[in-house]
Amino acid sequence: MKKILVFGVFDGLHSGHIYFLKQARKLGDKLIVAIAPDKIVKKLKHKIPHTNQKERLELVQSLKIVNQAMIGDRRISSYEVVKRLNPDIICLGYDQQALAQDIKKHLPNMKVMIARAYKSRRMHTSKLIRQ
């Protein structure tokens, strides 16, 4: 069974997120989603998510395409979730280039793929949710 792991905030779940998850799901048999904890979102994006981590987790878990969802690492670059799950592929969103570089630095043997954008000018969460 080929496991695919994705990371994301998923605040204001929209069709761009669904497009991303469908791309990732096509890469394997089991899709696992790691939801960024509120504390990490605040540290990386300098703002708190509109929806708390528990609600974002419940929403993502309710998607039929997702086999498993969990709250992600509580420390940046620890990759505890990756080490525990040992996925075959990590699939990242088109806007997660910095994360891709960090994963390659800390986990050089991990296969990382970048998903295609879906109407990125219109569908990025920061454009859909008022700041």
C-alpha positions as CSV (number, residue, x, y, z in Angstrom):
1,M,0.0,0.0,0.0
2,K,1.5,3.3,-1.1
3,K,1.1,6.1,1.5
4,I,0.9,9.7,0.5
5,L,1.3,12.5,3.1
6,V,0.3,16.1,2.6
7,F,0.7,19.1,4.9
8,G,-1.5,22.2,5.1
9,V,-3.4,24.7,7.1
10,F,-6.7,24.1,5.3
11,D,-8.3,27.2,6.7
12,G,-11.4,28.1,4.7
13,L,-11.4,24.8,2.8
14,H,-12.1,25.5,-0.8
15,S,-12.0,23.9,-4.3
16,G,-8.3,24.6,-4.6
17,H,-7.7,22.5,-1.5
18,I,-9.9,19.7,-2.9
19,Y,-8.0,19.8,-6.3
20,F,-4.7,19.5,-4.4
21,L,-6.0,16.6,-2.3
22,K,-7.3,14.8,-5.4
23,Q,-3.9,15.2,-7.1
24,A,-2.1,13.7,-4.0
25,R,-4.6,10.8,-3.7
26,K,-3.9,9.8,-7.3
27,L,-0.2,9.2,-6.3
28,G,-1.0,6.3,-4.0
29,D,-3.5,4.1,-2.1
30,K,-3.8,6.0,1.2
31,L,-4.0,9.7,1.6
32,I,-2.9,11.1,5.0
33,V,-3.3,14.8,5.8
34,A,-1.3,16.6,8.5
35,I,-3.1,19.7,9.6
36,A,-0.8,22.6,10.8
37,P,-1.4,23.4,14.5
38,D,-2.6,26.9,15.3
39,K,0.7,27.7,17.1
40,I,2.7,26.8,14.0
41,V,0.4,28.7,11.6
42,K,0.8,31.8,13.8
43,K,4.6,31.4,13.8
44,L,4.9,30.9,10.0
45,K,2.1,33.2,8.8
46,H,2.2,35.8,11.6
47,K,-1.6,35.4,12.2
48,I,-3.9,32.9,13.7
49,P,-6.2,30.8,11.4
50,H,-9.8,31.8,11.2
51,T,-10.8,28.3,12.1
52,N,-9.1,26.5,15.0
53,Q,-7.1,23.3,14.4
54,K,-9.8,21.0,15.9
55,E,-12.4,22.4,13.5
56,R,-10.0,22.2,10.5
57,L,-9.1,18.6,11.4
58,E,-12.8,17.6,11.6
59,L,-13.6,19.2,8.3
60,V,-10.7,17.5,6.5
61,Q,-11.5,14.1,8.2
62,S,-15.0,14.4,6.8
63,L,-13.7,14.3,3.2
64,K,-14.2,10.9,1.6
65,I,-10.9,11.2,-0.4
66,V,-8.9,11.5,2.9
67,N,-8.1,8.2,4.6
68,Q,-6.5,9.7,7.7
69,A,-6.0,13.2,9.1
70,M,-4.2,14.4,12.2
71,I,-2.7,17.5,13.8
72,G,0.8,17.9,12.5
73,D,4.1,18.5,14.3
74,R,4.2,21.0,17.1
75,R,7.8,22.0,16.3
76,I,8.9,23.4,12.9
77,S,11.3,21.0,11.0
78,S,11.0,18.1,13.5
79,Y,9.2,15.9,10.9
80,E,8.0,13.6,13.7
81,V,4.8,12.8,11.6
82,V,6.9,11.8,8.6
83,K,9.2,9.6,10.7
84,R,6.3,7.9,12.4
85,L,4.2,7.3,9.3
86,N,7.1,6.7,6.8
87,P,5.1,7.8,3.7
88,D,6.2,6.7,0.2
89,I,5.6,10.3,-1.1
90,I,5.1,13.7,0.4
91,C,2.9,15.8,-1.9
92,L,3.0,19.5,-1.4
93,G,1.0,22.4,-2.7
94,Y,2.4,24.6,-5.5
95,D,2.9,27.4,-2.9
96,Q,4.9,25.2,-0.5
97,Q,8.3,25.5,-2.1
98,A,10.0,26.6,1.1
99,L,8.7,23.5,2.9
100,A,9.9,21.3,0.0
101,Q,13.4,22.7,0.4
102,D,13.3,22.2,4.2
103,I,12.1,18.6,3.8
104,K,14.9,17.8,1.3
105,K,17.4,19.4,3.8
106,H,16.2,17.3,6.8
107,L,15.0,14.2,5.0
108,P,17.2,13.9,1.8
109,N,15.9,10.4,0.8
110,M,12.2,11.4,1.0
111,K,10.4,11.6,-2.3
112,V,8.7,15.0,-2.6
113,M,6.3,16.0,-5.3
114,I,4.7,19.4,-5.9
115,A,1.1,19.6,-7.0
116,R,-0.1,21.8,-9.8
117,A,-1.9,25.0,-9.0
118,Y,-5.7,25.3,-9.4
119,K,-6.7,28.8,-10.4
120,S,-4.0,30.0,-8.1
121,R,-4.7,33.7,-8.7
122,R,-8.3,33.3,-7.5
123,M,-8.3,30.2,-5.2
124,H,-5.5,30.9,-2.7
125,T,-6.9,31.0,0.8
126,S,-5.4,34.4,1.5
127,K,-7.5,35.8,-1.4
128,L,-10.7,34.1,-0.3
129,I,-10.7,35.0,3.4
130,R,-10.5,38.6,4.5
131,Q,-7.4,39.3,6.5
